[in-house]
Every structure is written in structure tokens, then in C-alpha cells.
Amino acid sequence: MGYFPMTKSAAVALLTAYGREIETASEQSVITAIINKLED
């Protein structure tokens, strides 16, 4: 998997804007892993 550098605030904004669509398409564990990675 590749990486796309961005600020944490930009990543949080994307998850906020598209979180519902991502959650619908993915398992909750994937969302949790993304959030945990962003918090790191």
C-alpha cells in the first residue's frame, strides 16, 4: 500500500467528510485502524 503525505487536520477533514461512505463500504476494524494510524 502506498502512502499519501498530508497533514493530520487534512486527513481528519477527509474522514469527517467521507466517513459515512467509507464506513458503509468497509468493516469497522478498517476505520479504527485508519484512525489509530492518524493518531500515531
N, C-alpha and C positions, 0 to 999 in steps of 0.2 A: 504494500500500500504506500502511495506517495504522500508527501507532506505538502501542505499549502500554508506558508507562513502568514499569520495575521495576528493582530492584537487580540488580547482576551476579550476586550469590550466588543470588538467586531464579531468574534465567534459567538459570544453570548447574544448579541443582537440577531444574528442569523438563527440561532436556536430558538430565540423568542419568536421571531417572525415565522419560522417554518417548523417549529417543534411539533405541532399537531400533525402535520403531514408526515414528518419523519416518524413520529410515534405510531401512526397508523400503518406505515409501511415496514416498520422494524419491531423487533422484540424489545421489551422494556430494558433488558440487560444491555442491549447495544446503546441505548440512550444513556443509561447510567455510566457505561464505560466512557462515552464521549465526554460527559460532564466531569467525571473523575479526571480524565486526561487534561481537560481545560483547567481544572482547579490546580493540577500539578504545576 
